[in-house]
């Protein structure tokens, strides 16, 4: 398809959008009563609801339905797929890896972002320091994974090294190390990639929250004799608690859906697979529709409590 044809399609889509809006306005413009306003609102909202139902609700229901069927999707097998997830040794390793990711990545990323935000707050080089740690956020996870794959590159100790990590080990007189192949530490080396990307996000949100703390509070604490550590524990942490919750929950959800890092670096080999990547493997490489759907449902079930908790915390803040 040429560029001209794409532009024509774009203008047609825009024209259809404005045409639908115009038709809705023409049909409802004479409805001035309360009922008329409700009808007008419904006329605008219903198309969006229908699209959400078609693009989100129906696939979700169909995925749950498929999770109770066999690999070909033509036979009902009950909870067998879910039983396999929690009994098969390879899939248990996937669950363990995912648990490690969800515990370590949000905790360490948030801790690094918080400490960094506190240390550079109102420093002369603050903007440069923020840009430095935020820069990885501008890189896709695939790009970040490729960068770190070169960092972890392994060659024999006697050979010239192109991986920074092994070059450093060789410089210190140690043998080179297979960072991406040695279990279980390879999982932690992959986690470093996600932390490298997410720490910048945590720093940005938490730095903005720290700057929003009223100066009167910190000045009063200093007059009362509070030191830097006491200010951090008794003023900073309580004041930015809502932002901490948002950062932790957001990074947790992102981590549960981690796919790019594993796919790009190890391809799930050497016991490094996680739920999101295993879903891809079972659905599109092993063609086990039932098990792939069950893994997708499990990810959804794990994400939902985090989302619900986040929404409740936001409502509490709005009610204050």
Secondary structure, 3 states (H helix, E strand, C coil): CCHHHHHHHHHHHHHHHHHHHHHHHHHHCCCCCHHHHHHHHHHHHHHHHHHHHHHHHHHHHHHHHHCCECCCCCCECCCHHHHHHCCCHHHHHHHHHHHHHHHHHHHHHHHHHHHHHHHHCCCCCHHHHHHHHHHHHHCCHHHHHHHHHHHCCCCCCCCCCCCHHHHHHHHCCCCCCCCCCCCCHHHHHHHHHHHHHHHHHHHHHHHHHHHCCCHHHHHHHHHCCCCHHHHHHHHHHHHCHHHHHHHHHHHHHHHHCCCHHHHHHCCCCCCCCCHHHHHHHHHHHCCCHHHHHHHHHHHHHHHHHHHHHHHHHHHHHHHC
